[in-house]
Each structure stands twice: as C-alpha cells, then as structure tokens.
C-alpha cells in the first residue's frame, strides 16, 4: 500500500558507524559531546531558543494562503491540490517523502434532491447541512426535546419525566458531546431519529447557519472496521458497530426555534434552563434522509526526517487537510503548522548543528472530517509496526479556536513533559510562560482535559497504544465555527482578537518543543508513575462499589470473585514501574544499546494497556483505562451500578468475566514491564 523511498518502517535500519551519542544525565541534559569528526551537539536550551526563533520567523500568511481553499472535501480536486502542495514542500525541505493510496467509503449528501422534514402542518424544510453515516429512510414520530443528548439527559427524561423514548424524534442541541455520541445515546433509549441544531445560547452563529459532521461512533472507514482500506481489497461484508441504525440530520437554529416554540407537554427540567416545553403526542414530524454512500480515493502524505542513533524510532506529527467548506481552523491552520515545523526542524538539522537521536514523521491526512479516516486506515495498515516504533503522536487539528484558554488532552505518560514544555515556552502577549499564563496555579485543573472519541489522537492512543496528545487555544465560550461554512480566516482572526499569527506561532513552538525533546534526549521523557494514580483511582472505586454491594446483596457474588486480585494486580504494576525506574537510575545511558532497551520498555507501557481479550473489530478502543467498551475499568464500575439498581442490562456472569479479564490485563502489563528474561544479564 505504501511505497517507501529509501526507508521502510518494517525493516531493520543500520546505525551510522561514525556516530557516538552525546552523553546525557538522567534528565536528558547534554554534558560533553561525543560525536567524533562533527561539530559539538547543540545543548537543549539552545534547541529551545532555536525553535522559538524559527516559530517567530515563520511566514505564516504566505503558508495560510497556500493552504486556504474554499472547497477541499476529502477526495476532491481541492484536496488533491493541497496534497500536492504538501508533498512539494516536504521535498523542498529535504525530507524523504511518500504517499499512500486508500479507497474508502464515505457518505455524502444527496446527489440530487434534499434531506427534508415536515413538522405538523408547516412547510417542508430542506436543510443543506448533513450528517455523514446517518441511516437512510423516512420516519414519522413525535418530537421530544432532549437537551444535549447526553446519557444523563436521557435518563432524566426516562426516569423523572416518565417519557417513553420509543419511536421518538429527538431534538438536540450541539455542544457538550459529539454528534455520534448524541445519536448513539438516542438509539440506545429507543428513539427513531435525531435532529441537531446550534442553539444561540451556545453559539454565536447566524440563525440560518448549516451544520456538517458525521455520526460514526468510531474512526476510520466504518465498512472495513479494524481492516485497512486499500487497492479495493475485499474483506468480509461487515460494518462498524458504531454505525447508527437511526436517522440523523442537522437543522438550522431558525428551523429548530420554529419547532421549539410549538412544542406542548411538560416544562423542561429546571436545571436545563429552557423556556420551552418537552413535546407531546401532538408534535408530529416526518423526517427523510437520502445520503449517498460513495467510494473515494484518498491519499495521506508523509515526510520523514531521519535521526542518527535510533532512526527506526520516531515521533509522528499530523494534521488533516480536508474540510466541509473553508475549514480554516479545522484544517488550514494545522496543515500550515505541520509544513512550517517540517521546514524549521529540517533547517535546524541542516544549518544549526541540531542532531536528532530519533526520527520525526510529518503526516498530512485526508478524510479527517469523516471520522479521522485517513489517519485510522494508516494505523490499521501498520498496526504491528507502529505500536512498537512510534514514540508519540502529536495532533495539530483544531489548535486555534479562540483565545483565553489553553487546553491539552494527552496520555498520562506525557503529563510531566507537557508541564515542563509549558514552563519553557513563553507567551508572546506577556512576559510569562504558557504555564503561568494559562495554568493559573493549578495547571492540571486549568489546562488538562480528557481526550474525546472524535479526536484524531484518540485512535492512536486507545486503538494502537501509542502515547498521544492534542492541544488547542480556545475561547471561554468553548464554541467556534467548526463544522460550518463560517470557518474562515477572517472569522478566526476576529474571534482571536486579531492575534491569529501570534497564537499560531505559539502553537507551532509548543508542538515543536515537545517533538524535539522526544527525539533529542538520551532517555524518553515520560512520566512512568502517572498511571499508578489512574489505576489506583479506578480500582478503589470498583473496590468500594463491590464492598457496598456485598452488604446489600451478599449472595450476588461467588466466593471466587475477590477484589483483592485486582488490587494485587495494581500493586504488581506499581512494583514494575518502580523496577523500571530503578533500572534507569542504575544504567549507564552512554551505552547506546542499554539506552535503546530502556526506551523500548518505556514505549511499551501504553500498548500493554490494550486488552488482548477483545477483538479490535468489535471493540477497537481496547485501552482498559482510556478506551471505550465493556472491557474497560470504567465499564466495570458502571456494571456494578447496574447490578445495584437491578437494571435489566446487568449480568452477574458477564461481570465476573469482565472483572477477570481486566485483572489479567493489568497483571499481564506488570509482568511484561518488570523485565525481559535477557534483561538481567544486560544490567548485571
């Protein structure tokens, strides 16, 4: 599928014979250069300064202009034009380049005609926005207002308002969760269709603004789940379990308001702060969706900057370049940062004596707006290789959505590195660092937030076991024009207070500094102990719920089930991390092979949290701590709640199985990380 030039990820790569690595202390700081016949290695502070200089000197307006297009949907002529521009620039910067080719199924709006709905006896409405991967057909039902469509919202309607959702057409507000999660929740409670609109209290859109998005609860081509899509390869005729079986359509705020003001029935719950009703049996609506499933050829573009010591270990930096319309924030900014980082770092290597121990892979994805299709298909194609050789994935999508807040979503392994980088990168608008300006005394609370399922970084982390991160500047209202035709450079400039160039430079510097740290230091800068706290929090929650449930229902659990095994596994993981830390402290990092083995152990931490007991096809997000599905510790905790309330979904035998497999996943992770059989002779 991928034609590699001069380099293949799947092949062993010999190390340059003339290179002896720089000596570093345990924190990765350079001491004395040991590279014979070459200028001295640039120290880390000089690397930081160079990255800052390159970011400030970037000609962003020219780059924006090169990648700004009115139309560049995945697989279109506009997308291919941008593909060629990225490839041209990667070649100009001296990177090793290649493209892949994938044939994917995506759903577009009707080729002729419209999706449409009729409410009561009003005139037919024909929204031009759409939701890719909706079910097709026609349904008639009564409207129920469901607020944001979270599970809590539906439970409140069902249990407190006593509304039977079966067959209902649910009207939902955008924001708070993804379109796919809204539709999945509605389907779970029995609804037949979903209408989604942007409420003026959440968004400052014009009332006729159309919304675009997708409703696949997953990522990649949903017609080849867990398989790559290339060369028209025929896999078994299966579909992703995340494809909805109900209709879904976006409507404008004006269309929604016309429905809301006519709804009868009960008042909305007071906590929702809404002035309208929930709807009753007189609020009939007919919805028709006629989206078209098409096969399109898409290309990802890659540029490879090779390291000197471990060239087959690499950091991936990626951004998608397609968009529903202009997509300036969604794709243009990220693609511009991607190519400017490629230019800057390659210049640092060529002209500024910066030497990379490991490699950097720059990736431009297609079909990102349809659910990270290009990126996920690449992951599926090279899964066995990537989760052993890819160090970290840094996502550049949607990095500028406003200003006033700075948010980072990342694997816990990266939290310490992120904190350090926040302290090292200064804000151009003030004398303070990102840490002081946005951390405000508690950086974890004010900056960190969980990775969302629609984030490009999520499949890298939860499907492939690669530590991953996303970050963004955003406004305090947390909404922007993404997914609309209003996502233009002028609107983004306005919403950022005319600070778009400065914020883009800052985003470039932040991403570049993290990437350079990971390829510069002897030892990978990852926080090995952070997951101890994550595991402990979830295990103690399960332990508390089991203990309380045993008091209420003492005969529910068999004697064979004991939380002590899960607690023992938690202790085993902590001891494995302690041993790895001790091995690092006792090792001579000037010995290249020892350092490489230690780094491989560090890199394996994330992937060992992928449950080996579930199928990637059925449960692609196999990470037991940060994934999604019945195999996760979060699902175990929720299952205990179902058992407590006698929920029909509760199944004690299934719980026993889930509990055992989760316990063995953590124990297996600890066993794998403690040491390999040959490790003792290396470190003895």
Secondary structure, 3 states (H helix, E strand, C coil): CECCCCCCCCCCCCCCCCCCCCCECCCCCECCCCCCCCCCCCCHHHHHHHHHHHHHHCCHHHHHHHHCCCCCCCCCHHHHHHHHHHHHHHHHCCCEEEEECEEEEEEECCCCCCCEEEECCCCCECCCCEEECCCCEEEEEEEEECCCCCHHHHHHHHHCCCCCCCCCEEEEECCCCCHHHHHHHHHHCCCCEEEEECCCCCCCCCCCCCCEEECCCCCCCCCCCCCCCCCCCCCCCCCCCCCCCCEEEECCHHHHHHHHCCCCCCECCHHHCCCCECCCCCCEEEEEECCEEEEEEECCEEEEECCCCEEEEEEEEEEECCCCCCCHHHHHHHHHHHHHHHHHHHHHHHHCCCCCCEEEEEEEECCHHHCCHHHHHHHHHCHHHHHHHEEEEEECCCCEECCCEEEEEECHHHHHHHHHHHHHCECCCCCCEHHHHHHCCCHHHHCECCCCCCCHHHHHHHHCCCEEEEEEEECCCCCCCCCCCCCCHHHHHHHCCCCHHHHHHHHHHHHHHHHHHHHHCCCCCCCCCHHHHHHHHHHHHHHHHHHHHHHHCCCCCCCCCCHHHHHHHHHHHHHHHHHHHHHHHCCCCCCHHHHHHHHHHHHHHHHCCECCCCCCCCCCCCECCCCCCCCCHHHHHHHHHHHHCCCCCCCHHHHHHHHHHHHHHHHHHHHHHHCCCCHHHHHC
